[in-house]
Amino acid sequence: MIYYFTEYTRLILCFGLSLFVTFILLPSIVDIARARSLVAVPNGRTSHSREIPVLGGLGIFIGFIISCLIFLSFSSFPRFQYLFAGLIIIFFVGFKDDVIGISPTKKFLGQVVAALIIIEFGQMRITELHGFLGIHHIGYTPSLILTLITIVGVTNCFNLMDGIDGLSASLGILSAASFGWWFFRFGQYDWTVLSAGLIGALIAFFYFNVFGRRYKIFMGDTGALLLGYLMSVMAIEFNEFNIGFSGSQAIPSTPAIAVGVLMIPVFDTLRVSATRLIKRKSPFLPDKTHIHHYLLCIGCSHFAATMILFITGLCFVVLSFLLVKLDAALLLLILLCIASILSYIAIFLAKKKQLEPDVDTC
């Protein structure tokens, strides 16, 4: 049936259906979560003051899956079946963690299994670094390892960034729109439809997460892991689709652009992990040293902090594509330097306001 639709129509219908289904489902999910006490309880590390349902990822998953199953062409792109197989594993790992909890080891193993499905069965690997540090084509084993690290790493980056209202959803919308724009521009229409389905579900969730009163809901690990998994796969496909281009279409800085699109969650996770290791703490130990926590310390509301980080992320995306002809290593260095400066401005202001050597208690 999808063959009767133009690419534009598929794009619009997938976006609209995903938005509609997620928007309709979330109030019911909120009622169920409250009835079963599936809520986030305020504690010393959270930034909310009342119990909030945590099953927003369930609504995102259902809206996204239904729209994609209807409007994606699995026959023309068979690898989608392996993508969705891995996505289902990610969904159940996050769902179990939200409902009854799951050990970090099992959570990690679930992510590895989901990644290996798309790597081995879907043959979705990073095979080319486009001259980054003088490296072009890479062999099977280093390709498998690098791809596995990318998928698991980016998946957890979005999970760790899910700390204030609207942040993970807005960054997911930005990243999916950025990759989706490129996919559409270069004729990868099924990947554009996939991006549109995700954006629709995230917009519906964003409304309830940020502006909801009676039906306010959190994304939970279900949504955050799902979002990170999809973003990692889109980044890999962006890298691979750029192989073989020449002339004006060639993008020598492809790996750096992929990082630029995901700069906020990736850089903040690396910064926080490095800081914890320097302090001889576990990089997996939760605290309140993410950049959004520092923005809250300065006096920003949740919405203001989210918008600041969203706009900053948008600037990184625009800058990355404007400097598309730069060497990948040089562009990545520029992006990391800018991210470091902006991060430590926020940290400096927060510490100055608190008049304390550390803002872990903000």
C-alpha positions as CSV (number, residue, x, y, z in Angstrom):
1,M,0.0,0.0,0.0
2,I,2.8,2.4,0.7
3,Y,3.8,2.4,-2.9
4,Y,0.7,4.4,-3.7
5,F,2.1,7.3,-1.7
6,T,4.7,9.8,-2.8
7,E,7.8,10.2,-0.6
8,Y,6.4,13.5,0.7
9,T,3.1,12.0,1.6
10,R,4.7,9.0,3.4
11,L,6.8,11.5,5.4
12,I,3.9,13.6,6.4
13,L,1.6,10.6,7.2
14,C,4.2,8.8,9.3
15,F,4.9,12.0,11.3
16,G,1.2,12.7,11.8
17,L,0.2,9.2,12.8
18,S,3.1,8.9,15.2
19,L,2.2,12.3,16.8
20,F,-1.5,11.4,17.0
21,V,-1.1,7.9,18.4
22,T,1.4,9.0,21.1
23,F,-0.7,12.0,22.0
24,I,-3.8,9.9,22.4
25,L,-2.0,7.1,24.4
26,L,-0.1,9.2,26.9
27,P,-3.0,10.3,29.2
28,S,-4.1,6.7,29.5
29,I,-0.6,5.6,30.3
30,V,-0.4,8.3,33.0
31,D,-3.6,6.9,34.6
32,I,-2.3,3.3,34.5
33,A,1.1,4.4,35.9
34,R,-0.5,6.2,38.8
35,A,-2.9,3.3,39.5
36,R,0.1,0.9,39.7
37,S,2.4,3.4,41.5
38,L,4.8,3.4,38.6
39,V,6.1,6.8,39.4
40,A,9.4,8.7,40.1
41,V,9.6,9.6,43.8
42,P,11.4,12.8,44.6
43,N,14.8,12.3,46.3
44,G,18.0,14.2,46.8
45,R,19.2,13.8,43.2
46,T,16.0,14.5,41.3
47,S,14.8,17.9,40.3
48,H,11.0,17.4,40.7
49,S,9.0,17.8,43.9
50,R,6.1,15.4,43.3
51,E,5.5,11.9,42.1
52,I,5.5,11.7,38.3
53,P,4.6,8.7,36.1
54,V,7.7,7.3,34.3
55,L,6.2,5.3,31.4
56,G,6.4,8.0,28.7
57,G,8.8,5.8,26.8
58,L,5.9,3.3,26.3
59,G,3.8,5.9,24.5
60,I,6.8,7.0,22.3
61,F,7.6,3.4,21.4
62,I,4.0,2.5,20.4
63,G,3.4,5.6,18.4
64,F,6.8,5.3,16.6
65,I,6.5,1.5,15.9
66,I,2.9,1.7,14.6
67,S,3.7,4.6,12.2
68,C,6.9,3.0,11.0
69,L,5.4,-0.4,10.4
70,I,2.8,1.1,8.2
71,F,4.8,3.6,6.2
72,L,8.3,2.1,6.0
73,S,9.3,-0.1,3.0
74,F,10.9,-3.2,4.6
75,S,11.1,-4.9,1.2
76,S,13.4,-2.1,-0.3
77,F,15.4,-1.9,2.9
78,P,15.5,-5.3,4.7
79,R,17.9,-4.1,7.4
80,F,15.0,-2.4,9.1
81,Q,13.8,-5.7,10.4
82,Y,17.0,-6.1,12.4
83,L,16.9,-2.5,13.6
84,F,13.4,-3.1,15.0
85,A,14.5,-6.4,16.6
86,G,17.2,-4.6,18.5
87,L,14.8,-1.8,19.3
88,I,12.4,-4.3,20.9
89,I,15.2,-5.6,23.1
90,I,16.1,-2.1,24.1
91,F,12.4,-1.4,24.9
92,F,12.1,-4.3,27.3
93,V,15.3,-3.5,29.0
94,G,14.2,0.0,29.7
95,F,10.6,-1.0,30.5
96,K,11.8,-3.5,33.1
97,D,14.1,-0.9,34.6
98,D,11.2,1.5,34.9
99,V,8.8,-1.0,36.4
100,I,10.8,-3.2,38.7
101,G,14.4,-2.2,38.2
102,I,17.3,-4.0,36.6
103,S,20.9,-4.5,37.5
104,P,23.5,-2.3,35.6
105,T,25.1,-5.5,34.3
106,K,21.9,-6.9,32.7
107,K,21.1,-3.5,31.4
108,F,24.5,-3.3,29.7
109,L,24.2,-6.8,28.3
110,G,20.8,-6.0,26.9
111,Q,22.2,-3.0,25.0
112,V,25.1,-5.1,23.7
113,V,22.8,-7.8,22.4
114,A,20.6,-5.2,20.7
115,A,23.7,-3.7,19.1
116,L,25.1,-7.0,17.9
117,I,21.8,-7.9,16.2
118,I,21.9,-4.8,14.0
119,I,25.7,-5.2,13.5
120,E,25.8,-8.8,12.6
121,F,22.5,-9.6,11.0
122,G,21.8,-6.1,9.6
123,Q,25.5,-5.6,8.6
124,M,25.3,-2.1,9.9
125,R,28.9,-1.1,10.8
126,I,31.2,1.9,10.7
127,T,33.5,0.8,7.8
128,E,35.0,4.2,6.8
129,L,36.4,7.1,8.8
130,H,36.7,9.4,5.8
131,G,40.4,10.3,6.5
132,F,39.9,11.1,10.2
133,L,43.4,11.0,11.6
134,G,44.5,9.6,8.3
135,I,42.3,6.6,8.5
136,H,39.9,5.6,5.7
137,H,38.6,2.0,5.4
138,I,38.8,-0.1,8.6
139,G,38.7,-3.9,8.9
140,Y,36.0,-6.1,10.2
141,T,37.2,-6.5,13.8
142,P,38.0,-2.8,14.5
143,S,34.8,-1.9,12.7
144,L,32.7,-4.2,14.9
145,I,34.3,-2.9,18.1
146,L,33.9,0.8,17.1
147,T,30.3,0.3,16.0
148,L,29.5,-1.5,19.3
149,I,31.1,1.2,21.4
150,T,29.2,3.9,19.3
151,I,25.8,2.2,19.8
152,V,26.1,1.4,23.5
153,G,27.8,4.8,24.2
154,V,25.3,7.0,22.4
155,T,22.4,5.0,23.9
156,N,23.7,5.7,27.4
157,C,24.5,9.4,26.6
158,F,20.8,10.1,26.0
159,N,19.8,8.1,29.1
160,L,22.2,10.1,31.3
161,M,21.0,13.4,29.8
162,D,17.4,12.7,30.8
163,G,17.5,14.8,33.9
164,I,15.1,17.8,33.4
165,D,11.8,18.4,31.6
166,G,11.9,18.2,27.9
167,L,15.7,17.9,27.5
168,S,16.1,14.5,26.0
169,A,13.0,14.9,23.9
170,S,14.2,18.3,22.5
171,L,17.7,17.0,21.8
172,G,16.2,13.9,20.1
173,I,14.0,16.1,17.9
174,L,17.0,18.2,16.9
175,S,19.2,15.2,16.1
176,A,16.5,13.3,14.3
177,A,15.6,16.4,12.2
178,S,19.2,17.0,11.4
179,F,19.9,13.5,10.2
180,G,16.4,13.3,8.6
181,W,17.1,16.5,6.6
182,W,20.3,15.0,5.2
183,F,18.7,11.6,4.4
184,F,15.9,13.4,2.5
185,R,18.3,15.7,0.7
186,F,20.3,12.7,-0.6
187,G,17.4,10.4,-1.4
188,Q,17.4,8.1,1.6
189,Y,13.6,8.4,1.9
190,D,13.0,5.5,4.2
191,W,15.4,6.8,6.7
192,T,13.7,10.2,6.4
193,V,10.3,8.5,7.2
194,L,11.9,6.8,10.2
195,S,13.2,10.2,11.4
196,A,9.7,11.7,10.9
197,G,8.1,9.0,12.9
198,L,10.4,9.5,15.8
199,I,10.0,13.3,15.7
200,G,6.2,13.0,15.8
201,A,6.3,10.7,18.9
202,L,8.8,13.0,20.7
203,I,6.8,16.2,20.0
204,A,3.7,14.6,21.6
205,F,5.7,13.4,24.6
206,F,7.4,16.9,24.9
207,Y,4.0,18.5,25.3
208,F,2.9,16.3,28.2
209,N,6.4,16.3,29.8
210,V,6.9,20.1,29.7
211,F,3.4,21.6,29.7
212,G,1.3,18.8,31.2
213,R,-0.4,19.4,34.5
214,R,-2.8,16.5,35.2
215,Y,-1.0,14.3,32.7
216,K,2.6,15.2,33.2
217,I,4.9,12.2,32.5
218,F,8.6,11.3,32.3
219,M,10.3,9.5,29.5
220,G,11.9,7.0,31.8
221,D,14.7,4.6,30.8
222,T,12.3,3.1,28.2
223,G,12.2,6.2,26.2
224,A,15.7,7.4,26.8
225,L,17.4,4.2,25.8
226,L,15.1,3.9,22.8
227,L,16.0,7.4,21.7
228,G,19.7,6.9,22.2
229,Y,19.7,3.6,20.3
230,L,17.9,5.2,17.3
231,M,20.2,8.2,17.3
232,S,23.3,6.0,17.3
233,V,22.0,4.0,14.3
234,M,21.2,7.2,12.4
235,A,24.7,8.6,13.1
236,I,26.2,5.3,11.7
237,E,24.0,5.4,8.6
238,F,24.9,9.0,8.1
239,N,28.5,8.1,8.1
240,E,28.1,5.1,5.8
241,F,25.8,6.8,3.3
242,N,28.5,9.4,2.7
243,I,31.0,6.9,1.4
244,G,31.8,7.3,-2.3
245,F,30.6,10.8,-2.7
246,S,32.9,13.1,-4.7
247,G,33.1,16.7,-5.9
248,S,30.6,19.1,-4.3
249,Q,28.7,16.3,-2.6
250,A,31.8,14.9,-0.7
251,I,31.8,15.5,3.0
252,P,35.3,14.8,4.3
253,S,34.3,15.8,7.9
254,T,31.5,13.2,8.1
255,P,32.5,11.7,11.5
256,A,32.9,15.1,13.1
257,I,29.5,16.2,11.8
258,A,27.8,13.1,13.3
259,V,29.4,14.1,16.6
260,G,28.4,17.7,16.1
261,V,24.7,16.7,15.7
262,L,24.9,14.7,19.0
263,M,27.3,17.2,20.7
264,I,25.3,18.1,23.8
265,P,24.6,14.6,25.1
266,V,28.0,13.1,24.0
267,F,30.2,15.9,25.3
268,D,28.4,16.3,28.6
269,T,28.6,12.5,29.2
270,L,32.3,12.5,28.4
271,R,32.9,15.6,30.6
272,V,31.0,14.2,33.6
273,S,32.6,10.7,33.3
274,A,36.1,12.3,33.1
275,T,35.4,14.5,36.1
276,R,34.3,11.6,38.2
277,L,37.3,9.6,37.3
278,I,39.6,12.5,38.2
279,K,37.9,12.6,41.6
280,R,38.4,8.8,41.9
281,K,34.7,8.1,41.7
282,S,32.9,5.6,39.5
283,P,31.9,7.2,36.2
284,F,28.6,5.4,36.6
285,L,27.9,7.0,40.1
286,P,24.9,9.3,39.8
287,D,25.3,12.9,40.9
288,K,24.2,16.4,40.0
289,T,27.1,17.6,37.8
290,H,25.5,17.4,34.4
291,I,25.4,20.7,32.5
292,H,21.6,21.0,33.1
293,H,22.2,20.8,36.8
294,Y,24.6,23.8,36.6
295,L,22.0,25.8,34.7
296,L,19.4,25.1,37.3
297,C,21.9,26.3,40.0
298,I,22.3,29.6,38.1
299,G,18.6,30.1,38.4
300,C,17.2,28.8,35.1
301,S,13.9,27.0,35.1
302,H,13.6,23.6,33.6
303,F,12.1,25.0,30.4
304,A,14.8,27.8,30.2
305,A,17.6,25.3,30.7
306,T,16.2,23.0,28.1
307,M,15.8,25.8,25.6
308,I,19.4,27.0,26.2
309,L,20.8,23.5,25.6
310,F,18.5,23.0,22.6
311,I,19.6,26.3,21.0
312,T,23.2,25.5,21.8
313,G,22.8,22.1,20.1
314,L,21.2,23.8,17.1
315,C,24.2,26.1,16.8
316,F,26.5,23.1,16.9
317,V,24.5,21.4,14.1
318,V,24.6,24.6,11.9
319,L,28.3,25.2,12.5
320,S,29.1,21.5,11.7
321,F,27.3,21.7,8.3
322,L,28.7,25.2,7.5
323,L,32.3,23.8,8.1
324,V,31.5,20.7,6.2
325,K,34.6,20.9,4.0
326,L,37.1,21.0,6.9
327,D,39.2,18.1,7.8
328,A,37.3,15.9,10.3
329,A,39.9,16.1,13.0
330,L,40.1,19.9,12.8
331,L,36.3,20.3,12.8
332,L,36.0,18.0,15.8
333,L,38.7,19.9,17.7
334,I,36.8,23.2,17.0
335,L,33.5,21.7,18.2
336,L,35.1,20.2,21.4
337,C,36.9,23.5,22.2
338,I,33.6,25.5,21.9
339,A,31.7,22.9,24.0
340,S,34.4,23.0,26.7
341,I,34.3,26.8,26.9
342,L,30.5,27.0,27.0
343,S,30.3,24.2,29.6
344,Y,32.8,25.8,32.0
345,I,31.2,29.2,31.7
346,A,28.1,27.6,33.1
347,I,30.1,25.7,35.8
348,F,31.9,28.9,36.8
349,L,28.8,30.9,37.1
350,A,27.1,28.2,39.2
351,K,30.0,27.8,41.5
352,K,30.3,31.5,41.9
353,K,26.7,31.8,42.8
354,Q,26.8,29.0,45.3
355,L,30.1,30.2,46.8
356,E,31.0,26.6,47.2
357,P,33.9,24.5,45.6
358,D,31.4,22.0,44.3
359,V,27.7,22.1,43.3
360,D,26.9,18.4,43.8
361,T,24.2,19.5,46.3
362,C,22.4,22.0,43.9
